[in-house]
Amino acid sequence: MKKNGTIIELLSQIIDNEADAIMGLKRQIDDDFQKTVDLILESKGNVVFSGIGKSAIIAQKIVATMNSTGTTAVFMHAADAIHGDLGIVRENDIVVILSKSGETPEIKMLVPLIKLRGNKIVAMVGNRKSYLAQQADYVLDVTVNDEAIPDSLAPTSSTTAQLVMGDALALILMRCRGFSTADFAKFHPGGALGKQLYLRVKDLYVRNERPEVEPDDNLTQVIIEMTHKRLGATVVMKEGQLLGIITDGDLRRMLMKYPNIEQVKASQIMTSNPKTIDETALVVDALHKMRENSITQLPVVHDGKYLGIIHLHDILKEGIF
């Protein structure tokens, strides 16, 4: 097992075995999957996922996927359920129980209690002849012939099969509900996708200095203002009116155009009527405008008043690309 060739061969075998187990799920699909989808779509309650051991861990992951794709789901550990947590299950809730064997003591205690309450049970089980499968209203068959390696002492292919079946159920429900990218972003406000929907220019530019010079200011004054405010640019203002913007690039081009830089004024090197962005605009719109115009700074305005500058780096720091 210390030779690289042997390790790589075993890795390839494990991947092949797990892949074969997953492909086998296609042959086990029946009408119960469609009925489960319909049951959840028509339900006025939540979907409660439960399991024991490694199946419980997979159940928690499926719950997370469900909640982020438009189906409200709750996790209830099977062992905790028979010691008080059964109260999680409410009227109209659907209970999905994950188990490889379908015969664990906790499952055998839990199932009658759920049936007594009148809740529908969906078994995601690896044994169709098991107690769980026989007692459930619907069965999602996740039977696998073997784990990833024959002598595996821990669930591998079996839990992978559960995970894939859970992902399939969540994604099909998402499609059936018409759950959109915008809906997904609302559930992920901390992610880059969510920020595209709610983060506005006014949330970012206020962190920056507010550079400005007057049209007759000389080059030294321009450079000092740009250096102190650290944005690589400054606007040119006259009597409260935004006339233009000067960037680092303008300074470089100026050196090629004007041999006698001591006499250069801000008005001579500025870009007149610069592109601007309203403070209420979405940050993603500011990014699009920068890309369209090949610029890295945008003066921020509102009702014609200059408020500050938003820089490309401000946007990139938020994870918006």
C-alpha positions in Angstrom: 0.0 0.0 0.0 3.0 2.3 0.2 3.7 2.2 -3.6 2.1 5.1 -5.5 0.9 2.8 -8.2 -1.1 0.7 -5.7 -2.5 3.8 -4.0 -3.6 5.3 -7.3 -5.1 2.0 -8.4 -7.1 1.7 -5.2 -8.3 5.4 -5.6 -9.5 4.6 -9.1 -11.3 1.5 -7.9 -13.0 3.4 -5.1 -14.2 6.2 -7.5 -15.4 3.6 -10.0 -17.3 1.7 -7.3 -19.0 4.8 -6.0 -19.9 5.9 -9.5 -21.4 2.5 -10.3 -23.5 2.8 -7.1 -24.8 6.1 -8.2 -25.6 5.0 -11.7 -27.5 2.1 -10.2 -30.0 4.5 -8.6 -31.4 5.2 -12.1 -32.6 1.6 -12.3 -34.3 1.9 -8.9 -36.4 5.0 -9.6 -40.2 4.3 -9.6 -43.4 6.2 -9.2 -42.8 6.8 -5.5 -40.3 9.5 -6.4 -42.9 11.4 -8.4 -45.4 10.9 -5.6 -43.0 12.2 -3.1 -42.4 15.3 -5.1 -46.1 15.9 -5.5 -46.7 15.3 -1.8 -44.1 17.9 -0.8 -45.3 20.4 -3.4 -48.9 20.1 -2.1 -48.0 20.1 1.6 -48.8 23.1 3.8 -46.1 21.9 6.3 -42.4 21.5 6.4 -40.2 18.6 5.4 -38.6 17.0 8.4 -35.5 14.9 7.7 -34.3 12.3 10.2 -31.8 9.6 10.6 -29.2 8.0 12.8 -25.4 7.8 12.5 -23.9 8.8 9.1 -27.4 8.9 7.6 -28.2 11.7 10.1 -25.2 13.7 8.8 -26.4 13.3 5.2 -29.9 14.3 6.3 -28.5 17.6 7.7 -26.8 18.4 4.4 -30.1 17.7 2.4 -31.9 20.0 4.8 -29.4 22.8 4.1 -29.8 22.3 0.3 -33.6 22.3 0.6 -33.7 25.5 2.6 -31.4 27.3 0.2 -33.5 26.2 -2.9 -37.0 27.1 -1.8 -38.2 24.1 0.2 -38.5 24.7 4.0 -36.9 21.7 5.7 -36.0 20.8 9.3 -33.6 18.2 10.7 -34.6 15.9 13.6 -32.1 13.4 14.9 -33.8 10.0 15.3 -32.3 9.3 18.7 -33.3 12.8 20.0 -36.8 12.4 18.6 -37.6 9.5 20.9 -36.3 11.5 23.8 -38.3 14.7 23.4 -37.5 16.2 20.0 -40.5 14.6 18.3 -42.3 17.9 19.0 -40.4 19.3 16.0 -42.9 17.4 13.8 -46.1 19.4 13.3 -49.4 18.8 11.6 -49.0 18.6 7.8 -45.3 18.0 8.0 -43.8 15.3 5.9 -41.1 13.1 7.5 -38.3 11.7 5.4 -36.2 9.1 7.2 -32.8 8.1 5.9 -31.4 4.7 6.8 -29.2 2.1 5.0 -30.7 -0.9 6.8 -34.0 0.4 7.8 -33.8 -1.8 10.9 -32.0 0.3 13.5 -33.7 0.3 17.0 -34.2 4.1 17.0 -35.9 4.0 13.6 -38.2 1.2 14.8 -39.2 3.2 17.8 -39.6 6.4 15.8 -41.8 5.2 12.9 -44.9 4.2 14.9 -44.8 7.5 16.8 -44.9 9.4 13.6 -47.6 7.2 12.1 -49.7 7.7 15.2 -49.5 11.5 14.7 -50.8 11.0 11.1 -47.8 12.4 9.3 -46.7 10.9 6.0 -43.4 9.0 6.0 -41.0 8.8 3.1 -38.2 6.3 3.5 -34.9 6.9 1.8 -33.6 3.4 2.5 -31.1 0.9 1.3 -33.3 -2.2 1.9 -36.8 -2.5 0.4 -37.6 -5.4 2.6 -36.8 -3.6 5.8 -39.1 -2.5 8.6 -38.8 1.2 7.5 -39.6 0.5 3.9 -42.6 -1.6 4.8 -44.0 1.0 7.1 -43.4 4.1 5.0 -45.9 5.7 2.7 -43.3 6.1 -0.1 -39.9 4.6 -0.7 -36.9 6.2 -2.3 -34.7 3.2 -3.0 -31.0 4.0 -2.4 -29.8 0.4 -2.3 -26.2 -0.2 -3.2 -24.6 -3.6 -3.8 -21.4 -2.8 -2.0 -19.6 0.0 -0.2 -16.6 1.6 -1.9 -14.4 -1.3 -1.0 -15.7 -4.7 0.0 -14.3 -4.7 3.5 -15.3 -1.1 4.3 -16.3 -0.7 7.9 -18.0 2.7 7.4 -20.8 3.8 5.0 -19.3 5.1 1.8 -21.3 4.3 -1.4 -24.5 4.0 0.6 -24.3 7.6 2.1 -23.2 8.9 -1.3 -26.3 7.4 -2.8 -28.4 9.1 -0.1 -26.7 12.4 -0.8 -27.4 12.2 -4.6 -31.0 11.2 -4.1 -31.4 14.1 -1.7 -29.8 16.5 -4.1 -32.1 15.3 -6.9 -35.2 15.7 -4.7 -34.2 19.3 -3.7 -33.3 20.4 -7.2 -36.4 18.9 -8.8 -38.6 20.7 -6.2 -36.7 23.9 -7.0 -37.5 23.5 -10.7 -41.1 22.7 -9.9 -41.4 25.8 -7.7 -39.9 28.1 -10.4 -37.2 29.0 -7.9 -34.9 31.6 -9.7 -31.4 32.8 -9.4 -32.8 36.0 -7.7 -34.7 33.8 -5.2 -31.5 31.9 -4.4 -29.6 35.2 -3.9 -32.1 36.4 -1.4 -31.4 33.3 0.7 -27.7 34.0 0.5 -27.3 37.7 1.3 -23.7 37.1 2.6 -22.6 35.6 -0.7 -21.4 37.4 -3.9 -24.7 36.6 -5.6 -26.8 38.1 -2.8 -24.7 41.2 -2.7 -25.4 41.8 -6.4 -29.1 42.2 -5.4 -28.8 44.5 -2.4 -25.4 46.1 -2.1 -25.6 49.8 -3.3 -23.0 52.3 -4.2 -23.8 54.4 -1.1 -22.8 51.4 1.0 -19.2 51.5 -0.3 -18.2 55.1 -1.4 -18.7 56.4 2.1 -15.6 54.5 3.3 -13.5 56.6 0.9 -12.1 60.2 1.1 -13.7 62.8 -1.1 -11.0 64.2 -3.4 -11.6 67.4 -5.3 -9.6 70.3 -6.9 -10.5 73.5 -8.7 -10.0 74.1 -12.4 -7.1 76.6 -11.8 -5.2 74.4 -9.3 -1.7 73.6 -10.5 -0.3 70.1 -11.0 1.3 70.0 -7.5 -2.0 70.6 -5.9 -3.6 67.9 -8.0 -1.0 65.4 -7.2 -1.1 66.2 -3.4 -4.9 65.8 -3.4 -4.8 62.5 -5.3 -2.0 61.2 -3.0 -3.7 62.1 0.2 -7.1 60.7 -0.8 -5.6 57.4 -2.1 -8.1 56.8 -4.9 -5.9 57.3 -7.9 -8.2 60.2 -9.0 -9.7 63.5 -8.1 -12.7 65.4 -9.5 -12.5 69.0 -10.7 -15.2 71.2 -9.1 -16.2 74.8 -9.7 -18.9 76.5 -7.6 -20.4 73.1 -6.6 -20.5 71.8 -10.2 -18.7 68.7 -11.3 -16.6 69.6 -14.4 -14.3 66.6 -14.8 -12.1 64.0 -13.4 -8.3 63.5 -13.3 -6.9 60.0 -12.9 -3.4 58.5 -12.7 -3.6 57.8 -16.4 -4.4 61.4 -17.2 -1.2 62.4 -15.3 0.9 60.0 -17.4 -0.6 61.3 -20.6 0.0 64.8 -19.5 3.7 64.3 -19.2 3.8 63.3 -22.8 1.7 66.3 -24.0 3.1 69.2 -21.9 6.8 69.7 -21.7 6.5 72.6 -19.2 4.4 71.0 -16.4 4.8 73.9 -14.0 2.2 75.8 -15.9 -0.3 73.0 -16.3 -3.7 73.6 -14.6 -6.3 71.0 -13.6 -8.7 72.1 -16.2 -6.2 71.3 -19.0 -5.7 67.6 -18.1 -9.1 66.7 -16.8 -11.6 64.5 -18.6 -14.7 66.6 -19.0 -18.2 65.4 -18.3 -17.0 62.1 -16.7 -19.1 59.0 -16.3 -20.9 59.1 -12.9 -23.1 56.8 -10.8 -25.9 57.6 -8.5 -25.4 56.6 -4.9 -28.7 54.6 -5.0 -27.5 52.4 -7.9 -26.5 48.8 -7.3 -22.8 48.2 -7.0 -23.1 45.6 -9.7 -24.3 48.4 -12.1 -21.3 50.5 -11.1 -19.1 47.5 -12.0 -20.8 47.1 -15.4 -20.3 50.8 -16.2 -16.6 50.6 -15.2 -16.1 47.6 -17.5 -18.0 49.1 -20.4 -15.9 52.3 -20.2 -12.6 50.7 -19.2 -12.3 52.8 -16.1 -11.6 52.0 -12.4 -13.2 55.0 -10.7 -16.6 56.6 -10.8 -17.7 59.9 -9.2 -20.8 59.3 -7.1 -23.6 61.8 -7.4 -27.2 62.3 -6.2 -29.5 65.0 -7.4 -26.6 66.5 -9.3 -24.4 66.8 -6.2 -21.0 65.3 -6.0 -20.7 62.9 -3.0 -17.4 61.0 -3.5 -15.8 58.3 -5.5 -16.3 54.5 -5.8 -13.2 52.5 -6.9 -13.1 49.2 -8.6 -11.1 47.8 -5.7 -14.0 48.6 -3.4 -16.2 46.3 -5.5 -13.7 43.5 -5.8 -13.2 43.4 -2.0 -16.9 42.6 -1.7 -16.4 39.5 -3.9 -18.3 40.9 -6.8 -16.6 40.2 -10.1 
